[in-house]
Amino acid sequence: MKAVFDSLYDNYHQDMFQYIYYMVKDKETTEDLVQEVYIKVLKSYENFKGQSSEKTWLFSIARHVTYDYFRSVKRKRNRILDFFNWEEKGEMLPAENDLPEELAVKNEQIKQVYYYLDKCTIDQKSVLILRYLQSFSIQETAEILNFSVSKVKTTQHRGLKTLKRLMLDEKEKGGDIS
């Protein structure tokens, strides 16, 4: 089991960490949720039937853990929108080899994308993160989210349309998201 766990960790840890981080935008919460994912993986690996790739299975568990977390936050707070506050939780995950100037530009662009992602539905946000930030295929995204392929395509289309509309509206106002 240690070899299997090590393989999963070596191959998918960074991507899974980033996926959860993109969803919750808090490093400590992400670390806690990643640990919870690994506990569930260890407890349920013997039941893994291989009907999907290990990566898809792992991200499906990560999705469920993250959604469970959001449900618990929602129960504790009347509105989950209060949780998504970039003014308080604006950490970014920089690439390892970026120059400081590149980081500054990327961080501002990432902050804008995150800002508008938060205005999408949770399904749109999940699809867009998996498809564009984690580079999953439509089929893999469908398996992870337990959606049909057509629902992924529709949700992706609507999410991109929402992002475009929000960004154009802001540009027309000449405003700044900060």
Buried (B, 14 or more C-beta within 10 A) or exposed (E): EEEBEEEBBEEBBEBBBBBBBBBBBBEEBBEBBBEBBBEBBBEEBEEBEEEBEBBBBBBBBBBBBBBEBBEEBEEEEEEBEEBBEBEEBBEBEEEEEEEEEEBEEBBEEBBBBBBBBBBBEEBBBBBBBBBBBBEBEBEBBBBBBEBEEEBBBBBBEBBBEBBEEBBEEBEEEEEEEE
